[in-house]
């Protein structure tokens, strides 16, 4: 009897083990595969870094099995980022849009995206393209709810940030203009985003030459209505935040509209952009600069095909994992018509501009750009502009290099001459983290206080 019982137990255990082995190696799915990745993400998110930094799942030391280390904000240090460095220079140069980070931390669950190890391993999607169809759909919806661009009868093209799209657009239009033996001229109104010049000079194409200020070209004898011209119009403009229109016109002129900053964070939405070629960037829409994603709206099929070929040959499209991540983020944005993120972004920058204006009101040495309020079709009211950057002018004749004045005061801005402007200007970024902005204000107060001390000593 005892022998039979042992035999029965042995058979049952063997059956259990056999079933377990079969189950683990069959096509029946084990739904716990996300557990480890979830725990790692939660572990990184739980590290507070004293509120002055962040821990990431891909941080240094993680591969050794350690807890993700803190990566501290500028001017903070220590294992938990609790130590503020004294006399630390302010970084007001970078356009890192970290002002939106708190919004995404509040959207932790809805914005999270877990990616399997075999996600989209192919070069292409099922339809044979490099473009996620659901992502294109949500981008069209985004423009519809914001009202900042017409997407009907437009091709949508993706790029690794608007930087790659700009290169693709310039390439496509310079080839379109190639009936002339002379290179097309690339122009932009001063002050212009320095990348336009830097890219043109770096690629050094036989089909293109950067020529500088569009207004100067218009008023010169070189404007002969036959030389092929490409004008880049940035609206709102980087660095001064003003809405811009094309300066040049004629059959020899092609125009690229850079609308990276045409979102309710920064500007009233006055009309939907209805242009032949418009560029947008995720960086300034959601703040995810590191994702390197941008898109263009292109009316002409020939231009679109040339841009698509440029992107295909240079990168074979945008990373499929990036497109999945962007889809998740933009679904969060459009879920409530953009209300949550655009109100958060606008209120954050509105407060920063109020503080900044108050500080500069105490100075006669420095001045800020002035832009008249306009009606915003998104917020349904007349509102102030809240640009990403302060475009500061040094008013004293002896302050010939404004950038150096601020650098000496331990404020690292961006030199006005990089924007084709005078050296009496400097650009200060207002879209970095709250720590960066608070530090900037502290250092500006010291600089402007010194102005008062100098006046009393005379």
C-alpha positions as CSV (number, residue, x, y, z in Angstrom):
1,X,0.0,0.0,0.0
2,X,2.8,2.4,0.9
3,X,4.6,1.5,-2.3
4,X,1.5,2.2,-4.4
5,X,1.1,5.6,-2.6
6,X,4.7,6.6,-3.3
7,X,4.3,5.5,-7.0
8,X,1.2,7.7,-7.3
9,X,2.9,10.7,-5.7
10,X,5.9,10.2,-8.0
11,X,3.6,10.1,-11.1
12,X,1.8,13.2,-10.0
13,X,5.0,15.2,-9.4
14,X,6.4,14.1,-12.8
15,X,3.2,15.2,-14.5
16,X,3.4,18.6,-12.7
17,X,7.1,19.1,-13.7
18,X,6.4,17.9,-17.3
19,X,3.4,20.3,-17.6
20,X,5.5,23.2,-16.2
21,X,8.3,22.5,-18.6
22,X,5.9,22.3,-21.5
23,X,4.1,25.4,-20.4
24,X,7.2,27.5,-20.1
25,X,8.4,26.4,-23.6
26,X,5.1,26.6,-25.5
27,X,3.6,29.4,-27.4
28,X,1.2,30.0,-24.5
29,X,2.1,33.5,-23.2
30,X,3.5,34.1,-19.7
31,X,2.0,37.5,-18.8
32,X,4.6,38.3,-16.1
33,X,7.5,39.3,-18.5
34,X,7.0,43.0,-17.8
35,X,7.6,42.6,-14.1
36,X,11.4,43.2,-14.1
37,X,11.1,46.2,-16.4
38,X,8.3,47.7,-14.4
39,X,10.3,47.3,-11.1
40,X,13.3,49.0,-12.7
41,X,11.3,51.9,-13.9
42,X,9.5,52.3,-10.6
43,X,12.8,52.0,-8.8
44,X,14.3,54.9,-10.8
45,X,11.3,57.0,-10.5
46,X,11.3,56.6,-6.7
47,X,14.7,58.3,-6.3
48,X,13.9,61.9,-5.3
49,X,17.4,63.4,-5.7
50,X,16.3,66.1,-3.3
51,X,14.1,67.6,-6.0
52,X,17.3,68.8,-7.8
53,X,17.9,66.0,-10.2
54,X,16.6,62.8,-11.7
55,X,17.5,59.1,-11.7
56,X,17.1,57.1,-15.0
57,X,16.9,53.4,-15.7
58,X,19.9,53.8,-18.1
59,X,22.0,55.7,-15.6
60,X,25.7,55.0,-15.0
61,X,26.1,52.1,-12.7
62,X,22.8,50.4,-13.3
63,X,24.3,47.5,-15.2
64,X,26.2,46.6,-12.1
65,X,22.9,46.0,-10.3
66,X,23.0,49.2,-8.3
67,X,20.2,51.6,-7.7
68,X,20.0,54.2,-10.5
69,X,22.2,57.2,-9.4
70,X,21.1,60.8,-9.3
71,X,21.9,63.0,-12.3
72,X,21.9,66.5,-10.8
73,X,20.6,69.7,-12.2
74,X,23.1,72.4,-13.1
75,X,24.9,73.8,-10.0
76,X,23.8,70.9,-7.7
77,X,26.0,68.0,-6.6
78,X,26.2,65.2,-4.1
79,X,24.8,61.7,-4.2
80,X,21.3,63.0,-3.7
81,X,21.9,66.4,-5.4
82,X,21.3,68.2,-2.1
83,X,24.5,70.4,-2.3
84,X,24.2,73.8,-4.1
85,X,27.5,74.9,-5.5
86,X,28.4,78.5,-4.6
87,X,29.3,81.0,-7.3
88,X,28.2,78.5,-10.0
89,X,27.7,79.9,-13.6
90,X,24.1,79.9,-14.9
91,X,23.4,77.9,-18.1
92,X,21.0,80.2,-20.0
93,X,22.4,79.1,-23.3
94,X,20.7,75.8,-24.0
95,X,17.2,75.5,-25.3
96,X,16.5,72.3,-23.3
97,X,12.7,72.5,-22.7
98,X,12.8,71.0,-19.2
99,X,10.1,73.4,-18.0
100,X,7.6,70.7,-19.1
101,X,9.2,67.9,-17.1
102,X,6.8,68.4,-14.0
103,X,3.8,68.0,-16.4
104,X,5.0,64.6,-17.6
105,X,5.8,63.5,-14.0
106,X,2.1,64.1,-13.2
107,X,1.2,62.0,-16.3
108,X,3.5,59.1,-15.2
109,X,0.9,56.4,-15.8
110,X,-0.7,57.6,-19.0
111,X,2.5,58.5,-20.7
112,X,4.5,55.4,-19.8
113,X,5.5,53.1,-22.6
114,X,6.9,49.6,-22.1
115,X,8.8,48.2,-25.1
116,X,9.5,44.5,-25.7
117,X,12.9,43.3,-26.8
118,X,11.5,42.3,-30.2
119,X,9.5,45.5,-30.8
120,X,9.5,46.5,-34.5
121,X,12.7,44.8,-35.4
122,X,12.1,45.2,-39.1
123,X,13.3,48.2,-41.1
124,X,9.8,48.8,-42.2
125,X,6.2,48.8,-41.1
126,X,3.7,46.3,-42.5
127,X,2.7,48.7,-45.2
128,X,6.3,48.9,-46.5
129,X,7.0,52.4,-45.2
130,X,9.1,53.9,-42.5
131,X,6.2,55.9,-41.1
132,X,3.8,54.9,-38.3
133,X,0.3,55.4,-39.7
134,X,-1.3,55.9,-36.2
135,X,1.3,58.5,-35.4
136,X,0.6,60.4,-38.6
137,X,-3.1,60.3,-37.7
138,X,-2.6,61.7,-34.2
139,X,-0.3,64.5,-35.6
140,X,-3.1,65.6,-37.9
141,X,-5.5,65.5,-34.9
142,X,-3.0,67.6,-32.8
143,X,-2.9,70.4,-35.4
144,X,-6.7,70.3,-35.7
145,X,-7.3,70.7,-31.9
146,X,-4.7,73.4,-31.5
147,X,-5.6,75.2,-34.8
148,X,-2.0,76.1,-35.6
149,X,-1.7,74.4,-39.0
150,X,-3.7,73.2,-42.0
151,X,-3.0,69.5,-42.7
152,X,-5.5,68.9,-45.5
153,X,-3.9,68.1,-48.8
154,X,-0.5,67.9,-47.2
155,X,2.0,65.1,-47.0
156,X,3.3,64.4,-43.5
157,X,7.0,63.6,-43.3
158,X,9.0,62.5,-40.2
159,X,12.6,63.4,-39.4
160,X,15.1,63.1,-36.6
161,X,14.1,66.4,-35.1
162,X,13.4,69.5,-37.2
163,X,17.2,69.7,-37.7
164,X,17.2,66.8,-40.1
165,X,14.0,68.0,-41.8
166,X,15.5,71.4,-42.4
167,X,18.4,69.8,-44.1
168,X,16.0,67.7,-46.2
169,X,13.9,70.7,-47.1
170,X,16.9,72.8,-48.2
171,X,18.2,69.9,-50.2
172,X,14.9,69.3,-51.9
173,X,14.3,73.0,-52.8
174,X,17.8,73.6,-54.0
175,X,17.4,70.7,-56.4
176,X,14.0,72.0,-57.4
177,X,15.8,75.2,-58.3
178,X,18.6,73.5,-60.2
179,X,17.6,74.8,-63.6
180,X,20.2,77.5,-62.9
181,X,23.9,76.7,-63.0
182,X,24.4,79.0,-60.0
183,X,23.7,77.7,-56.4
184,X,20.4,78.7,-54.8
185,X,20.8,81.3,-52.0
186,X,19.6,80.5,-48.5
187,X,18.3,83.5,-46.6
188,X,16.6,84.4,-43.3
189,X,15.6,87.6,-41.5
190,X,18.0,88.9,-38.8
191,X,18.0,87.8,-36.1
192,X,17.8,84.3,-37.4
193,X,18.4,80.8,-35.8
194,X,22.1,80.1,-36.3
195,X,21.5,76.5,-37.4
196,X,20.4,77.7,-40.8
197,X,23.8,79.2,-41.5
198,X,25.8,76.4,-39.7
199,X,24.1,73.6,-41.7
200,X,24.5,75.3,-45.1
201,X,28.2,76.0,-44.4
202,X,28.9,72.5,-43.0
203,X,27.3,70.6,-45.9
204,X,28.9,73.0,-48.4
205,X,26.6,71.9,-51.2
206,X,27.3,72.9,-54.8
207,X,23.6,73.7,-55.0
208,X,23.3,76.1,-52.1
209,X,25.0,79.0,-50.5
210,X,24.0,80.8,-47.3
211,X,23.7,84.5,-48.1
212,X,22.5,86.0,-44.8
213,X,19.7,88.6,-44.2
214,X,16.6,88.4,-46.3
215,X,15.8,92.1,-46.0
216,X,19.3,93.1,-47.0
217,X,19.0,90.8,-50.1
218,X,15.7,92.3,-51.0
219,X,17.1,95.8,-51.0
220,X,20.3,94.9,-52.9
221,X,21.1,94.8,-56.6
222,X,21.6,91.0,-56.3
223,X,17.8,90.6,-56.0
224,X,17.4,90.3,-59.8
225,X,14.2,88.0,-59.7
226,X,16.2,85.3,-61.5
227,X,18.6,84.0,-58.9
228,X,17.0,81.1,-57.2
229,X,16.3,81.9,-53.5
230,X,15.2,79.8,-50.5
231,X,14.0,81.9,-47.5
232,X,13.6,80.3,-44.1
233,X,10.9,82.0,-42.0
234,X,10.9,81.2,-38.3
235,X,7.6,82.1,-36.6
236,X,7.6,82.7,-33.7
237,X,11.2,83.7,-34.2
238,X,14.2,82.3,-32.4
239,X,15.6,84.3,-30.7
240,X,13.1,87.1,-30.2
241,X,9.8,85.3,-30.2
242,X,8.1,87.5,-32.8
243,X,5.7,86.3,-35.4
244,X,7.3,86.6,-38.8
245,X,6.3,86.6,-42.4
246,X,8.3,86.0,-45.6
247,X,10.2,89.0,-46.8
248,X,10.8,87.8,-50.4
249,X,8.4,86.9,-53.1
250,X,8.5,86.0,-56.8
251,X,8.7,82.9,-59.1
252,X,12.4,82.5,-58.1
253,X,11.6,82.2,-54.3
254,X,10.9,79.1,-52.3
255,X,10.0,79.3,-48.6
256,X,10.5,77.0,-45.6
257,X,8.4,77.9,-42.6
258,X,9.9,76.8,-39.3
259,X,7.0,76.7,-36.8
260,X,8.9,74.9,-34.0
261,X,7.6,77.5,-31.5
262,X,4.1,78.0,-32.8
263,X,2.4,76.4,-29.8
264,X,0.2,77.9,-27.0
265,X,3.1,77.7,-24.6
266,X,5.0,80.4,-26.4
267,X,2.6,82.4,-28.6
268,X,-1.0,83.3,-29.4
269,X,-2.3,81.0,-32.1
270,X,-3.5,83.7,-34.4
271,X,-4.3,81.7,-37.6
272,X,-3.7,78.2,-38.8
273,X,-0.4,78.1,-40.8
274,X,-1.3,77.4,-44.4
275,X,2.0,77.1,-46.2
276,X,3.6,75.0,-48.9
277,X,6.3,73.6,-46.5
278,X,6.1,73.8,-42.7
279,X,8.3,72.2,-40.1
280,X,7.5,71.3,-36.5
281,X,9.4,69.8,-33.6
282,X,8.4,67.5,-30.7
283,X,11.1,69.2,-28.6
284,X,9.1,72.4,-28.3
285,X,5.7,70.7,-28.4
286,X,6.0,68.3,-25.5
287,X,9.5,69.1,-24.3
288,X,11.1,65.7,-25.4
289,X,14.2,67.2,-27.0
290,X,16.1,63.9,-26.5
291,X,13.7,61.9,-28.5
292,X,14.9,63.7,-31.7
293,X,11.6,63.7,-33.6
294,X,10.1,66.3,-35.9
295,X,7.6,66.4,-38.7
296,X,6.9,68.4,-41.8
297,X,3.7,69.3,-43.7
298,X,4.5,69.4,-47.4
299,X,2.0,70.5,-50.2
300,X,4.0,69.7,-53.3
301,X,4.5,65.9,-54.0
302,X,7.8,66.4,-55.9
303,X,9.3,68.3,-52.9
304,X,7.9,65.7,-50.5
305,X,9.5,62.8,-52.5
306,X,12.9,64.5,-52.6
307,X,12.7,65.2,-48.8
308,X,11.7,61.6,-48.2
309,X,14.6,60.3,-50.3
310,X,17.0,62.5,-48.3
311,X,15.8,61.1,-45.0
312,X,15.7,57.5,-46.3
313,X,19.3,57.7,-47.5
314,X,20.6,59.5,-44.4
315,X,18.8,57.5,-41.7
316,X,16.2,55.1,-43.2
317,X,13.5,57.0,-41.4
318,X,13.0,57.7,-37.8
319,X,13.6,55.0,-35.2
320,X,10.4,52.8,-34.8
321,X,10.8,52.8,-31.0
322,X,10.9,56.6,-31.1
323,X,7.8,56.7,-33.2
324,X,6.0,54.4,-30.7
325,X,7.1,56.7,-27.8
326,X,6.0,59.8,-29.6
327,X,2.6,58.2,-30.3
328,X,2.1,57.5,-26.6
329,X,3.0,61.1,-25.7
330,X,0.8,62.8,-28.3
331,X,-2.1,60.6,-27.4
332,X,-1.8,62.1,-23.9
333,X,-1.7,65.6,-25.4
334,X,-4.8,65.3,-27.7
335,X,-6.8,63.3,-25.1
336,X,-8.2,66.6,-23.7
337,X,-7.6,68.8,-26.7
338,X,-4.2,69.8,-25.4
339,X,-5.8,71.6,-22.5
340,X,-3.6,70.2,-19.7
341,X,-0.2,70.5,-21.3
342,X,-0.7,73.9,-23.0
343,X,-2.2,75.5,-19.9
344,X,0.6,74.1,-17.8
345,X,3.3,75.3,-20.3
346,X,1.7,78.7,-20.8
347,X,1.2,79.4,-17.0
348,X,4.7,78.3,-16.3
349,X,6.2,80.7,-18.9
350,X,3.8,83.5,-18.0
351,X,5.0,83.4,-14.4
352,X,8.6,83.4,-15.5
353,X,8.1,86.4,-17.8
354,X,6.3,88.3,-15.0
355,X,9.3,87.7,-12.7
356,X,11.8,88.6,-15.5
357,X,10.0,91.8,-16.5
358,X,10.0,92.9,-12.8
359,X,13.7,92.3,-12.5
360,X,14.5,94.2,-15.8
361,X,12.2,97.0,-14.8
362,X,14.9,98.0,-12.3
363,X,17.5,98.4,-15.0
364,X,18.3,101.1,-17.5
365,X,21.4,99.3,-18.7
366,X,19.5,96.3,-20.2
367,X,16.2,95.9,-22.0
368,X,14.0,93.1,-23.2
369,X,12.1,92.6,-26.5
370,X,8.6,94.1,-26.6
371,X,5.8,92.3,-28.4
372,X,2.2,93.5,-28.5
373,X,-0.5,91.1,-27.2
374,X,-2.7,89.4,-29.8
375,X,-5.9,87.4,-29.8
376,X,-5.3,83.6,-29.3
377,X,-7.7,81.3,-31.1
378,X,-6.7,78.5,-28.8
379,X,-7.2,80.2,-25.5
380,X,-10.0,82.4,-26.8
381,X,-8.6,85.6,-25.4
382,X,-6.1,88.4,-26.0
383,X,-2.9,87.3,-24.4
384,X,0.8,88.2,-24.1
385,X,3.5,86.4,-25.9
386,X,5.6,84.2,-23.6
387,X,8.7,83.4,-25.7
388,X,11.1,80.7,-25.0
389,X,14.0,83.2,-24.8
390,X,14.7,86.7,-23.6
391,X,16.4,88.7,-26.3
392,X,18.3,91.2,-24.2
393,X,19.9,94.4,-25.4
394,X,22.8,96.1,-23.7
395,X,21.8,99.8,-23.9
396,X,25.1,101.5,-22.9
397,X,27.3,102.4,-25.9
398,X,30.4,101.2,-24.0
399,X,28.9,97.7,-23.6
400,X,29.8,96.7,-27.1
401,X,29.7,92.9,-26.4
402,X,26.6,92.0,-24.4
403,X,27.4,88.3,-24.3
404,X,30.7,89.1,-22.5
405,X,29.0,91.4,-20.0
406,X,26.7,88.6,-19.0
407,X,29.4,86.0,-19.0
408,X,31.5,88.1,-16.7
409,X,28.4,88.1,-14.4
410,X,28.4,84.2,-14.6
411,X,25.4,84.1,-16.9
412,X,26.1,82.0,-20.0
413,X,23.8,83.1,-22.7
414,X,24.1,83.0,-26.5
415,X,25.9,85.7,-28.4
416,X,23.8,88.0,-30.6
417,X,26.3,87.8,-33.5
418,X,25.5,84.0,-33.8
419,X,22.0,85.2,-34.9
420,X,23.4,87.5,-37.5
421,X,22.6,90.4,-35.2
422,X,24.7,93.0,-33.4
423,X,26.9,92.1,-30.4
424,X,24.9,94.4,-28.3
425,X,22.4,91.5,-27.9
426,X,22.4,88.3,-26.0
427,X,19.8,85.4,-25.9
428,X,18.9,84.0,-22.5
429,X,16.9,80.7,-22.3
430,X,13.8,80.6,-20.1
431,X,12.7,77.1,-20.8
432,X,15.2,75.1,-18.7
433,X,14.4,73.6,-15.3
434,X,12.9,75.6,-12.4
435,X,16.3,75.3,-10.7
436,X,18.0,76.9,-13.7
437,X,15.4,79.7,-13.9
438,X,15.6,80.5,-10.2
439,X,19.4,80.6,-10.4
440,X,19.2,82.9,-13.5
441,X,16.9,85.3,-11.6
442,X,19.3,85.4,-8.6
443,X,22.3,86.2,-10.8
444,X,20.4,88.8,-12.8
445,X,19.4,90.5,-9.6
446,X,23.1,90.7,-8.6
447,X,24.0,92.1,-12.0
448,X,21.3,94.7,-11.9
449,X,22.0,95.6,-8.3
450,X,25.6,96.3,-9.3
451,X,24.2,98.7,-11.8
452,X,22.6,100.7,-8.9
453,X,25.8,100.5,-6.9
454,X,27.8,102.0,-9.8
455,X,25.3,104.8,-10.2
456,X,25.6,105.8,-6.5
457,X,29.4,105.7,-6.6
458,X,29.5,108.3,-9.4
